[in-house]
Amino acid sequence: MIKELTTLPVLLFLMKASFAQVSDVKDWSSLTLEKNETLAYAYDSLLLESLVMKEGSEIRFLNDVYVQVENAFLGKNTKFNLNGENGVNGKRGRGLTLHGTSGEAGKRGRDITFVVKFEQLESFTIETNGGNGGDGGDGKTPGRNPAFGMKGDNGGDGGRAGFGANAGNIKLYYDSPNFLPLFNGEGEHSIYLISKGGQCGKAGRPGNGGRGGEEQVTIDPNTGRVLSRIPEGPKGEPGNTDRYCQSGRDGEIVIKKNSS
């Protein structure tokens, strides 16, 4: 018997694909998710006597969490999702702003400690991936320099790419008295533990240099060669090189079988 189950937070959200709140959940000693349902959980512990997750259902944890389940019945393609969010992409240079803005860094994957006895299991995934960095915004190409005979303006610099975030850690302490689970392989009773660091975003592309102002071209009468010409402005700088931007670290995965 799990003690102090009634102290679990009241504000727990059971949601459909549209994430509409359901308010008639009364017994948190057991929890059942129907086919393709999603539950979003914002607290740091979840203690259950019984957890039933039907095909395609998912629990999305919004913080680091400790989960303890005395009896789990998990259907096909069920999932615990603790992935960090991807960073927002930077904005392209526009208007008077020539330079692209930087992409945001991804968000860290959440940590989970999961203590469970699997009574039934088809296929189940725990993901704690770090979020990918956002792409930098492209630099803007300025218009023609209106000043007579003047060089074109510099192109806008590309925005820097956002860093990838570190993955969360997974600790799984399990018992499965009725079968032998298969880890990260295709087959019956499969468990997939995925904890990859987020990837660096792409640097913004630099804007081209603007065209020079109108000029009176001077031509050598003997050779016909152009003696003077106002050049275009220099191209902007790229946001950053791949060496500058960093991807996140993979998480640590610990698996231990408890005695029945």
C-alpha positions, 0 to 999 in steps of 0.5 A: 500500500502506498501511503499518503496518496491523498497528499498528491496535488489536486491540480492534475490535468488529464487531457485529450489530444486538444489538452482540454481539462477533465475535472471528474477524476476522483481516485488517484490511487489508480490512473487509467489513460484511454487510447491516445490520451495525454496527461500533463503533470506539473509536479515532482512526484507521482505515486500510484497503486495501479497505472493503466496506459492504453495504446498510444497514451502518454504522460508528459512531465513538466518537471523533474519527477519521481514516479512509483507504481505498484502495478503497471499495465502498459499497452502498445506505443505508450510513453513518458515524455520528459523532453525539453522544448526546442529554442525559438528561431531568431528573426530575419533582419527587416526594416532598419534592422539589418542583422538577424537575431540569435536563436534561443537555446533549447530547454533541458530535458527533465530527470526521472526516477521510475520505480515500477512493477510491470504486470503487462507491457507491450511497448513503452518509451521514456524520453528525456531529450534536450531541446534543439537550439533555435536557428539564427535569423538571416541578415538583410541585404540593404537597398541601393545607397542613395548617395551619388557615387558612394559605396553600397552599405554592408549586408546584415550579419546572420544571427547566432544559432542557439545552443542545444540543451542537455538531456535529462537522466533516467533511473529505472528500478523495475520488476517484471515477474511475468516476462523478461523486458527487451531494452532498446530493441524490436520485439515483445515487451520492449522498453526504449530509453532515449536521452539525447542532447539537443542539437545546435541550431543553424547559423543565420545566413549573412545578407549581401552587400547593398548596391553602390550609389549612382555614378558617372562612369569614366571610360579610357578613350584609348582602350575603352576600359572603365576607369572608375566604378563604385563597388557594392558593399561587403557581404555581412558576416555569418552568424557563427561557425559550427565550432562555436555552437555547442550541442547538449550532452546525452543523459545518464541511464541507470537500469536495475532489476528489483527482486520479486 
